[in-house]
Amino acid sequence: MSIDPNTPVLLGAGQFTEHLDDDFVGFTPEELAVKACEAALSDTGAGAAVAAQIDRLACVRLFAHSVPEPIVPVIAPFGRSTSPPLSILSRLSLPDATAIYSRACGDEPQRLVFEMGGAVLRGEIRGAVICGAEALATSRRLQRQGLSADWSDDPEGETDDRGAGIDLLFDTELNRHGAFTPVDIYPLQEQVRRSELGLSKTAYRQQLAQLMAHFANVASHNPFAMFRQPMSADEIGEESPKNRLMGDPHLKSMVAKDGVNQAAALVITRYETAVSLGVADRAIYLQGHATGSEPQVLARPSLGQAASMTQAYHNALASAGMTADQIAAADLYSCFPIAVWAAMDALGIELGDPRPLTLTGGLPFFGGPGNNYSTHGIAEMVHWLRQQPEPTTGIVGANGGYLSKHAVGVYANIPVDFPAPAPEVSAEEAVAVVADPESEGVIESYTFQRQADKSRAIVVGRQASDGRRWVGVADPDDADLLAWFEAEDPLGARVEVVTGERNVVRRIAE
């Protein structure tokens, strides 16, 4: 087929992982990113010539710039660069590249592929590098050892800094009741999925373990994985000191691990460039793309589903002119199991499907390098597609927030037209939330957590009178109540709600 010479191609993909082993140096995030960028440029087969065509470097936002200012010293105890993309550029030979610093959340890598590809197609730039990195494993190791370091940097130059854009991660009612983090909120979504499937706690945890065992197996064979120890479904599903309860129903082995030293980079340039340099056989093409977004968690029709994710997958396939059955492999975002389930449901994939659901090993086992995970997923897809002897397509799903933002890409190893921009799918608010609920309600979801001082349970409920949602916590002084949340199945139970600074939930005697 004839192809526009400006068609964007993914020509290089590189990764770098620093394990905490005998070869450990202790690289900063920017130094890790440089190594991944160098690997990606080398992967093009014409590194120096391609580097001369790079007009932009887009860095996925680091955790250190993705949190509220009061939390920064915790995330970045050794300081941080004022502009990571400029710090990276200062170490690379990309003289013509301008700097972009993306928004936060895990959908950004895929969005950047489409944005940079579009700029190439329109002739605005000749090529771009997309990269990102995290070095939280090093940071935590140094702190444990009582050592210090200086990771601060103030490079000169201009940066297109888009800001964190993390407003969607905060919810007044959830935050008021102590639910701030993914380990607090994703379990609330997971329990609703269990309820919708009608599964017991035991049966559902077994299902989670079976799913995650597939990811663990892939990670065990990936040299870039941070955690390569194989785990069986039985091991993943059994609570133990090394596999503690994070938030019911999730055990440690089922959730993303951010204590990693990982970086990944992609090189995008023109088809014409790849041909002129004699490396067009290395090119991978974006065949379909779509995005979506959800309202705040509590405003959705179901906590356990994301209508915009489903539509984004369908739209990406439609823009590629394909069906899910034609996809040969996937890398599905896997921060928590429900993100995988939701993507599988959108694609009509069932547990036991022989096609890969991950090429990296997923965030619980490969590692969760902040907002940059999907750069690794796309890099693995590039290399996997190159290895296929026949025309083949794969799909990468990127998720941000709490099933809040989605970016889906369909990739091919044969020349195809770059997909046209598609409008963002935005799901609408469907459920109202009440801060001071009626005195009696029904439990829609919950999560139980053991903590050092005392256990706690966070509850999402519905008012019987009008279906509005409310948030509460189990009475922290009622040991029997907490034991009920831990051992029994309170979904659908009627409870008493006492309003106050935090709404307190108590069991109604039968």
N, C-alpha and C positions, 0 to 999 in steps of 0.2 A: 504493500500500500504506500501511496505517497504521504509524506508527513511534513508538516510545517517545520522549517529549519529552526524556528524558535521554540519548538515543543520542549518543555522542561523534562529533564531526565534526572533520576537519582543515579549518579555516576560513582559515588563513593560512600562507604559506611564504615565507621571505625568505633571501637570500644576499648576502654581500659578499666581494669579493676585492680586495685591495690589490696591484697589480702593481708591480714595481720599475721604474717609468717616470718620466716628468717630473712626474706627479701624486703621487709617493710622499711620504707623510708619516711613516710609521713607527709605526703604531698598535700598542698592546699587544694581547694576545689578548682581554682583556676589552673593550677599546674596539671591536675587530672584532665581537665577539659582540653588543654593544649595537647596532651598525649593522644586523646581521642581524635582531635582535629587532624593532627599529623597522620594518624593511622587512616583516617577517612580520605585525606588527600592522596596518600600513597595507594590506597585501595582503588583509586580511579585508573591506575595504570599509566598516568601521565601527570604526576603530582605537581611539578614546577610549572608546567604549561597551564594546568587547570587553575593553580593558585593565582596566576596572573590574570585570570578572568573573574575572580571573586570580587564583587562590589559590596557585599553586605555580609556581616556576621551577626546572626540572631542568636542570643543566648537565652535559654529557658531560665526563668527566674529561680534563684536559689531559695532554699528555706529561710536563710538568714535575712532575706528581703521580703518574705511572704507572711510574716507574723506581725502582730501589733508591737509597737516599740517597746513596751515594758517586758516583752518576752525575748527580745533580741539578745540580751546578755546570756540567756540560757542556751539559745541556739548557736550563738556565735561568741563564745567566751574569750576567744583570742582575737577578736576584731573581725572586720570584713572589708572587702573592697567597696569603694563608693560606686564603682561601675565594673562589675565582673566582665562584661563583654570587652571593655577597653583594656582591662588587665590581661585578658586572653589575647587580644590583638597585639599588645605590646610584646608578646612572646612568639608571635607568628610572623611569617613573611607574607603578609597580605596587604600590600601598600595602598590599595585602592578601596579597601573595605570600610564602610561605615558601620556603626554599632547600634544594635537594637537589643533592648532588654524587655522580655515578654512580661505579660501578666502572670499571676500565679495560677495554679491548678494543673492537673494532669492531662487535660485536653489540649494544652498549648502546643506541644510538639507537633501534633497532627495539624492543628490550625496553621502553624508556621510553614509546614510543607506546602499547604495550599496557597498561603499568602506569598511565599517566596517563588513558588512555581508560577503563580499568576503574574508576578512582576517580571519574570524571565519571558513569559509568553508575550507580554505586551511590549517587550523591548526596553523596559525601564532599567533593567540590570542584565549583566551577562551571566552572573552566577552568584550563589550564596552558600554559606556554611551555616548550618543549624547545630547547636551544641548545648550541652548542659552537664552539670556534675554536682556531686555532693561528697563531703568527706567527714560525715558525722562519726564514722567508726574511729577515725584518727582522733577527732576532737574528744570523744569520750574516753579513748585509751589514754591520752595525755592527762586528762583530768583524774582518772583513776590512779595514775602513777604520780600525781602531784607535780607534773611538769608544766612548763609554760611554753608559749609560742606567740609569734606576732604574725597574724594573717591580714593585717590591715594594709590597705593600698589606696592611693588617691591618684589614679592615672589622669593624664591630661587628655582633653578632647571632648567632643559632643556625643551624647548618647540619647537615642530615642527611647526614653524610659517610660513605659506604659503604666507604671504603678501596679501595685499588687492586685487590686480589684477583688478583695476577699469579703466584700459585704455579704455575699450569699452564704458564707460559712457561719454566720452568726444569726441566731434566732433568739429573740428575747425570752420566750417562755422556756425553751430548752436550756438556755444559758442560766436563767434564774434558778433552775433546779439542778444545776451542776453538770449538765450535759454540754460539754464544750468540744470534745475531741472526737475523731472518728471511732475510737474504741467505745465511746459512749453512745453514739448515734447510729452507726451501722447495725449494731445488734437490734435496735428497735425496728429497723427495716427488715432484718432477717427473720425476726419472730413473726412478723406479719406474713411473710412468705410461707413460713411453716404452718401458720394458721390457715392460710388459703389452700394449702395442699392437704390439710387435715392430718398431719403427721405428728406423732408423739415426739417428745424431746429426744428420746433415745434413737428413734428411727431417723430423725432429721440430722442429728449429729453424725450418724453413720453415713448418711448421704453426703454431708459436708466433707467427711474424711475421704470418701471414695473419690470425690471431685479433686480434692487437693493432692491426693496421692499421684494423680496424673502429672500435676505440676512439679511435685517433688522429684519424680523420675526424670523429667526433662532437665531440671536444674542440675541434677547429679552428673549429667554428661556435658554441661556447658562450662567451659573454662572461665568464662566471664562471670559466672554466678558467684555471689558472695557466700552462700550457704549451700555447700554441695553434698552434705551428708544425706544419703538416701533415707526416706521414711516411708513405711508401709501405711496403708489405710488404718490398720489396727493401731499403729503407733500415733498417727495423727489424731485419731478419735479418742485416745485414752488420756484422761487427765493425769498428770504426774508433776513432780517438782520442776522438771525441765519443760513441761508442756502445760503450764498453769492456765487456769480460767482467766481470760481477759475481761470478757463481758458476755454472759450467757446469750447465745449458744456457742460463742467462739472461744477456742483454745488458742494458745500462742502460735502454734504451727499453722493456723488457718488465716492469719492476718499479715498485712504488710510489715516488713521490718526495715526501718529507715536507718539503722546503724550500719551504713555501707560506705565504701570508698569506690565510687563508680562514675564513669563518664562515658558519653556517647556523642557521636557527631555524624552529620549527613552532609554530602556535597551535592548541590543541585546546579546544573548548568544546561546549556542549550544542546539539543540533538545535533545541530550543525557542528558545535565544538567537539562533541564526542566523535563524530564522523571524521572531522579534519585531523584529529589526533590519533585516529586508528583504534579507538577504544569503544566504539559504539556497541560492541558485543557485550560490554559490561553494564549497559544501561538498563535500568528498571523504570517503569512508567506508572504514574498515577492515573488509573482508569476511571475511578469514581470517588466522590467525596461528598459528605454531608455533615451538618452540625445540628445541635439541638440544645435546648436549655429548659430547666424546670423552675417552678416557683420554690419558695421555702418548703422544707420537708413537710411541715405540719399542714400546709395548704393543699397537698396533693390528694387525689381521690383515694389512693392506696399508698401507704408508707413503703410497701414492698415492691412497687413497680415504678417505672419511669416511662411515661408515654412518649416523651421526646426522644429517648434512647431508641426505642423500637422504631419510631419513624425515621430517625437518622440512619439506622442500618438499612431500612427499606429504601430510603432515598439514595443512599450511596450505591446500593446494588442497582437501582433503577438508572442512575446516571452512568453506571458502567455497562448498562444493557445486559445485566446478568441476573441470575437467581442464586439463592443461597446454596442450592445443590451443586452449582458449578464452582464454588469456592473450594480450593484444595487444602488450604491451611489457614489458621487464624492465630492472631495473638490478641487475646481478650484481656482487657484490663482486670486485674485480680487483686486490688487492694484488700477487699473482703469478698467472701464467696458470693454474696448476693449480686455484686457487680458482674460476675461471670454468669450467674444464673440468668440475669436480666438480658445479657447479650445473647446467650444461648436460646432463650425464649424468642428473642427477636429474629434469630436466624433459623429457628425450628430445629435446633440441634439438641439431641438428647444425650444424657450420660451414657457413655459406651460407644459414641460415634468414633469411628477409627481415625478421623482427621484430627490433626493436632489442634488443641485449643490454645496452646502457647508455644512459642519458639524459644523463649528465654528461660522459662521455668517459673515465671510469675513473681509478683512482689513478695509473697511470703518466703520464697526459697531462692530465686535469683537475687532478689533484693529490691527495695523500694527507694531509689534515689530521688526522693522528693517529687517535684513536678516533672522531672526529666525521664521517668520510666519509659514512656512510649517512644522516646528517641531510640532506646535500646530495642524495643519491639520492632520498630521500622527497620533498624539496622539489621536485625536478624532476618526480617522478611526479605530484604534486599539480597542477602547472601543465600538464603534458602531458595529464592526464585532463580537465582543464577545457576544453581545446581540442578535444576529440573531440565531434563532433555527435551521436553515437549512444551508447547504453549500452556502456561499455568497462571492462575490468579490466586492471590491471597488477600486477606482482609485484616486490618488492624483497627481495634477499637480503643479509643482513649477517653477516660472519664475524669471529671473534676468535681470536687466538692463531695456531696452525698448523693450520688447518682444525679448530680445537678447540671453538669455541662458535658456535652458529648461531641466528639469529632471522630468520624469514621472514614477510613481510606481503603480503597480497593486498588491493589497493585498487580501489575502484569509484567511478564518477562518478554513480551513482544511489543513492537511499536503500536501505540494507540494514541488517540487524541486526548489532550488534557481536558478534564471535565469542566464544563461551564459552571460559574458560580451558582449556588442554589440558596434560596432564602433560608435563614435559620428557622428551625421549628421551635416555637415557644409554647410550651404547655401553659394553660391558664390555671389560676387559683380555683379550687373547687370546694374546699372545706374551710369554714371559719374557725377561729381559735378563740377561746375564752380564758381570761386570766383568773377569774374567780368563779369556778364552776359550781353547779348545784351540789347539794350535800350527798347525793348518791350518783354513781356513774358506773360504767362498764369498762373493764380493762381491754383496750385494743392491742396494746403491746407493752413490753417491759424489758428490762435487762437487769440481771443481778450481778454484782461485783463484790468480791472479797477484797477488803482493804486492810492496811496495817492496824488502824485503830478499831474500826468496826465495819461490817459489811453494809452495803447499801443496795437499794433497788430503785431504779428510775421507771416511772410509769407514764404511758400515754393512754388516755381514756377518752370516752365519748359520753356526752350527755344524752340520756334517754329521751329527753323532751324534744331536742332539736338536732341531735347528731353533731353538735360542735365539739371540737377536740379540746382537751385540756392536758396539762402536764402536772405531775406530782411526784412525790417520793414516798416510799414506804416509811412508816413511823420508825425512826432509827433506834428507838428505845424498846421496841417490841421484838424480842428475840424470836418468839414463835412466828410472828408475821414474816420476818426475814427468812426463817427456816422454810416457811411455806413457799416463798418465792424461789428459794434455792432448790428445793426437792420436788415440789409439785408443779402443776401446770395452771397458772392463774389466768391464762388467756380466756376472755369472755366472762370472767367472774364479776359479780356485782360487788362494789366496794363503797365505803364511806369516804368522803373527801372533806377535809377540814381546811378551809382557805386561810392564808396567812402569807408571811414573807416567802415561804415555800408551801405549796399545797401539800398536805400530809394525807396519805392514803392508809386506811385501816380496813381490815377484813370485816365483813358483815357475818355475824354468826348465823349458821344455817338452822 
